[in-house]
Amino acid sequence: MQRPASNTPGPRYPVQTERLLLRPFVPDDLDSVHAWQSRPDVVRYLYGEVRSRDEVTEFLRLRARTTWPRVEGDVLGLAVVRRDSGEVIGDVNLGWLSARHRQGEIGFVFNPEHHGNGFATEAATAVLRLGFRVLGLHRVIGRCDARNTASAAVMERLGMRREAHFRHDEVFKGEWGDQYVYAVLDDEFP
């Protein structure tokens, strides 16, 4: 079955917020991205393990392939850049889960050196806006390990409601894990 394609041209990059620029990843982002993807504390709640420089190079190559979701299943991953320093401090993404049901999923990972400043909330707000206003999504979910209180707090600040707490829904890094699922609808998003 053919998946419907998006007719929207996507945003002009960089997308600007008060303190951040969001843009597609480029090869020059290697050092900044490796700085957090090589940290065990960052990947603790993510699928996969710490990445070598070669693995981050491949990650950047794959991220650069999708600059806007064109078909269901595409994932847009954007570099989060501080406007004041030009430093790449995070990765925020929007996956197109279902064209028919206008569903998407948001995710984010940030360098811990920049935690506690509201950058994740600011970047995720901009990406949710793109999902609702440009891609035309009706519902966007976010998922996190139930122990990842920082990510859960970001989703709550975004106005997302916790819709599920799946207990022991998968073996994650060698142990049973719980997962929270959050969601927000287009008419609930400011």
C-alpha angles and dihedrals in degrees: 000000000000114000113224115252126225114251092195114108093218128232130309110254135267098044105208130215128173094279105007146062120210117202141147115283120261131195091256088068090073099104095046095046093044088053090070103024089059093057120099091209090059097049094042092102098030131088109257133026137266112310131230121225089261091052091049089050089056091045089055092047091053094044091052092058094072115053093161132008105260100168137021109281096035117128120207111208118188132191113236110220127188108234093211097054107016089233120146103233105167154358123243121184142189121200122197103224102172132008094189094051095033093234129157141171129223128206138170141187124187137187105258089227086075100042120123097037100094093250095129092051092047094049095043091050090056092049093048088052089053091049095051103033103032107025093035099231119171099197133021124191133196127197133198142165107270089238091058096092093167093060092044089052092051091052091049090051088052089060094253117146124221105246100172145019107196111198118213090345094157144001103258120189092339100316140073111272136200121219134203121209119201129185143182130190126223093248091051095052114092 
